[in-house]
Amino acid sequence: METSPLRAYLVDDEPLAIERLQRMLAKYQSIHIIGSATDPASAIDFLANESKQSDRSVDVLFLDIQMPGMSGFELLARLPVQPLVIFTTAYNEYALKAFEVNSIDYLLKPIEREQLDRALSKLGRIRPVIQPDWQRSPDLPVLLKELAQTLRGQSTTYPRRIASRVGERISFLDLDAVTHFVTQDKLTYAIVNGSKHSVDQTVANLESRLDPAKFIRIHRSALVNIHWIQEVNRGFAGKVILSLRDARHTQLTVARDRVAILKSCQGIL
């Protein structure tokens, strides 16, 4: 059975960027471009109307993150139904932010053919037959607004949730419930009630984004929620070990160069 081409819509405030992406996508029989916009407000009107017509809905949105007046995150936050997204950006620092939402992939400008091949291959593998529940999640617009505020430099609070992706499924974890983050086999996991939840960020990136009054990096591969620390023990040769008050009484070793940082936390040592 032959699969119909994916219906794609392009949004970028730079007309030349749209023209270049259109030329690149024209070489793929699996993609049919149904429109584009350089004005985010116009894109919102088009996409909102398309979402009401299931037989004409957009399969994938190619979306610039950094646009004057309205960022890509702000645009998504205003949509009634979330489409699948491939973000485009000239800034590598926004790549990880893109993965916190419903992105299939991100493309760094100037977009290269190899990047586009990778993104479209991933899109083809996970193309849903029906719309996943997470695309209608009420938590997603809230997270998008937080990311938009961060880009504008308006954020005065730290994130309260973090996204975890497993295949096509995205769940939102309450950071207060996360006991710690660990890196294992080159992947990062948030630990909640002893269960591991994959997150698309490194421990170093999490350290820079999360509230330092709550999360302390105790090792190059571990970040702990200090509110879950039950005991601090000194072992042989001055080794410091944390015991958490989770059901498993998890124990975490503190790296020597992190002991001083832990001491600086009020009430820890």
PyMOL commands that set and color helices and strands:
alter all, ss='L'
color gray80, all
select helices_A, chain A and resi 15-25+40-51+54-56+72-77+92-98+113-126+133-136+139-152+175-177+203-209+226-228+236-238+256-263
alter helices_A, ss='H'
color red, helices_A
select strands_A, chain A and resi 6-11+31-37+60-64+84-89+103-108+161-166+169-174+180-184+187-192+195-199+215-219+222-225+229-234+240-244+251-254
alter strands_A, ss='S'
color yellow, strands_A
deselect
rebuild
show_as cartoon
